[in-house]
Amino acid sequence: MFSPLYTSLATFTDRSPPVQTVAIAVAFLVGFYLVNRLRPRIEAKYDSDIAEMVTVTLLVADLAAAVLALATVWNLVVVFDVLAEAILVDRWTAVRQVVSVAVLATAYLLVRLVNRSIDRLAATEALTKHQSEVAYHVTNVGLFGVGFAVLLYLWGIQLGNLFIGAGVASAVVGLAARETLAAIIAGFVLLLSRPFRAGDWVEVDGRSGIVEDVTIINTKLRTYSDEHLLVPNDHITNNQLMNYSRSDRLRIEIDVGVDYDTDLERAQEVAEAAMDDIGAVRDVPSPRAIPQEFGDSSILFDLRFWIGDPTMRRFWKTKGAVIREIKTAFDREGISIPFPQRTHSRREATATAAPEIPARGDDD
């Protein structure tokens, strides 16, 4: 098979093998240099993926030519013949091998092209980050799945037998890694349903934070204390989820108590006026101070106010401002905020003196 090439290189093999080896190495390096110099020109005229494909093809051809030349110089032709006979059993097998390599290369190039197109759409904000993640996974799995199916058909592998074997393997793997598989399935559910996106303020099972990233297995949250929390996706789908960023406003509630001797209407007016003076509190709906219940030592008011464009930082900042303003306003108006008090008393011990018993013989 390689005899024509060997015949053409016969004149080259008449020289000293070490000299020929050096010449082949120099020729390979020159070819490598020329290919890399050619790539920028191809990228300027065509797409970068096409430039990469052409560059890789030329480099592989350069390497193959160098290997064949070295084999001819050092009389390793027999080794290549043995390998060729072992790999290329017959003409049909050789065709299937070439087609298989072409199918895998085509699937890889298509995946690269599609991913590059998705990146362009994401850069123009035509796709959100969640939509890009879904597109990546769906197209990659779909294209490689089609390529795998073509290879099975090409080599005559029955899908039914493969599914039976895959069913047994799936049962074994499923028992060993059911939590991971559940997280992956939940990840696809989150990517498709999009209950939140990167930058949203969410609360899951009592833990709140800003969504940093969403992967197939887990979701990364950044808490108010700048801690990074990894939450498995199946834990998110199996528990109550609150997304505070989905609405343009958020209601915040604070409980405060006043003394039983306080004029409740006056306390209500002072509290509502104090909340109105804070710029971060929305005017519509207006803040409200509602008498809620009788406490052990005070009458409790439920302070309700709204903030716009809710974020975790704005929530804590506004809540702290309201508490400070309410305390200042109550102190100015003489409205006391009672707190539980305990009075400890101790009964003083009374000592009783024992009667003096006269000693015997004293009366004598």
Secondary structure, DSSP 8 states (H G I E B T S, - for coil): --HHHHHHTTTGGGS-HHHHHHHHHHHHHHHHHHHHHHHHHHHHHS-HHHHHHHHHHHHHHHHHHHHHHHHHHTT-HHHHHHHHHHH--SHHHHHHHHHHHHHHHHHHHHHHHHHHHHHHHHHTTSS-HHHHHHHHHHHHHHHHHHHHHHHHHHTT--HHHHHHHHHHHHHHHHHHSHHHHHHHHHHHHHHHH-S--TT-EEEETTEEEEEEEE-SSEEEEE-TTS-EEEEEHHHHHTS-EEETTSSSEEEEEEEEEE-TTS-HHHHHHHHHHHHHT-TTB-SSS--EEEEEEE-SSSEEEEEEEEEES--HHHHHHHHHHHHHHHHHHHHHHT-------------------------TTS--
